Amino acid sequence: MFIVGITGGIGSGKTAVSDRFATYDIDVVDADLCARVVVEKGKPALAEIIQHFGEGIVNAAGELDRALLRQKVFANADDKQWLESLLHPLIADELMHQLNIAKSPYVILASPLLIESQQYLMCDEVIVVDVPEALQVERTMLRDNNDAEQVKRIIASQTGRQQRLEKASIVIENTAGLDKLDHAVAEHHAQFLQQAAEKKQAG
C-alpha cells in the first residue's frame, strides 16, 4: 500500500486538503475520526476516561464532552500524558485496521500527530499543510469559538512548525485561496497514482 501522510498545525487546513483527495475516490484514514471511534459510548476507553475525570466529562447522552476534555488536558500536563498513554495505542490500532482495508490506488493518512507519534515513518510521502501562526490562530478562533490564548496553548503543545517542515517531503502552502489548493492537490494526485503504480509493480 502506498501511504501519503498529511499533517499540519491546528487551523492549517489539513481537512481541506484531505477532502480534496477524497473527491478523486482516494480513501482517507483520518486519525481524528479514529480518535472519536475509540472513545464512543460503550467503549472501554470511555469508561476509563470517566473513572479518571469524573461523570461530568460526559454529556446528558452519555457521550464524551470533547471540548471539556480538551480544556482539562491543556490545563494539566499530567492529565494530558495520562490520556495520551491510554488513547495513542488504541488510535494506532484503529488506524492500521482502516489502512489495511483501504481499496484505492493509494491511501491518505490524515493525522495532526503524524510527526509526534512517528506515524510518518510508515508513509511513502509526507505532506505538511503550512500557514503562518497568526493565520492558524485567526482560523481556529473562527472555527471553534476558542479565545486566542487557548488556541496559542494548543499550538504550543503541538510539534513546532519548523520540526514539521523538516519531516515534509511535500509542503502545501494554504494561504492563497481554494483555487491554488485545488491545483496543488490535482498535481500531487497524478504524481501519487504514478508512484503507487511503480511501487506495486516493484512488488
PEHU-V676383 format. One record per backbone hydrogen bond with DSSP energy under -1.0 kcal/mol. CO is the residue of the C=O (numbers start at 1). NH is the residue of the N-H. Records with the same first field share a line. If there is no record, write none. Layout:
CO->NH, NH
This chain:
2->107
3->124, 125
4->109
5->127
6->111
7->129
9->12
13->17
14->18
15->19
16->20
17->21
18->22
19->23
21->24, 26
22->25
27->108
29->110
30->34
31->35
32->36
33->37
34->38
37->40
40->43
43->47
44->48
45->49
46->50
47->51
48->52
49->53
50->54
54->57
55->58
57->65
59->62
63->59
64->66
65->69
66->70
67->71
68->72
69->73
70->74
76->80
77->81
78->82
79->83
80->84
81->85
82->86
83->87
84->88
87->91
88->92
89->93
90->94
91->95
92->96
93->97
94->98
95->99
96->100
97->101
107->4
108->29
109->6
110->31
111->114
113->117
114->120
115->118
118->121
119->122
120->123
125->5
126->169, 170
127->7
128->172
130->174
132->136
133->137
134->138
135->139
136->140
137->141
138->142
139->143
140->144
141->145
147->151
148->152
149->153
150->154
151->155
152->156
153->157
160->164
161->165
162->166
170->128
172->130
177->181
178->182
179->183
180->184
181->185
182->186
183->187
184->188
185->189
186->190
187->191
188->192
189->193
190->194
191->195
192->196
193->197
194->198
195->199
196->200
197->201
198->202
199->203
